[in-house]
Amino acid sequence: MRPELSALKKEMEESGINKYCYAIDEAGEGYCIYDARSVIEVDVSERGNRYDLQTFTDVNAAIKRFKEMVFSDTVLNKK
């Protein structure tokens, strides 16, 4: 796993967002960021379907987009 994605994983764990709502560099449901080697993929996965797939060559741009998606989700961020 790229160091940037490891740092993101730690940040997400500390954020209080339920870990079952996202996946970092692994298959999962919810918001996903995945290192496909030539590109970084960001999408929303639900029941095996991928929606809003975006690809990035810059890992930091991909992380920024992933965080925008997760932290703008009002259901996940209820206080």
N, C-alpha and C positions, 0 to 999 in steps of 0.2 A: 504494500500500500504506500502510495506517495506520502511524504511527510506532511504535505498540506492537507491531505484527507485525514490523516491521523490527528492533526491538530483540530480539524473541523469536528471529528468524532468526539474528541474531548470537550470541545466547546458546546456541542449539542447535549452531551450528557449533563453538563453543568447548567444548561439553560432551563431545565425542568420540563421540556417537551417530552411527551411520552415516547419512549424508544421504539414503540411499535407503529409509530406514525411516519417513520422515515427509515431509509436504508442508505448506508454509506459504503460503497464499493462491495456490495453484495446484493443478492436477489432479495426483494422484499415488497411489501405493500406500502402505499402512501408515496411520500416524496422521496425520490431516489437520485443519487449521484453515483456514477459508476465510471471507473477508469477503463475505457475500452482500448487503451494503449495509444492509439493514434489520435484519439479525441477523448474528451470527457463528456459523458452524456448526463443530462439532467431531464427528469421526466416525473410524471405522476403515474404510479402503477396501481391498478385495481383489478383484482381477479384475473391476473395474467395478461391484462391488456395495458399497453403503455400509451399515455396521452401527453400531449404538449411536449414531445421529445425535442430537445434542443441539444446541439453539439457545439463544443468549444475546443479550440486548440490551446487556449490559455486556462490553466487550472484555476487561477485566481478569479477569472471572470466567471467560470462555472460555479465556483463556490459562492461568489456574490449572488448569482442568480438563484441558486439553491436556497440560500438564506432569505432572499427576498420572498420566495414562494412560501417557505415554511413560516416565517415570522409575520407574513401578511395574512395568514389564515386565521380568521377571527375565532373559529371553533377551537383551534389548538391553543390560542393565546388568551383564553378567558381567565380572568383573575378573580 
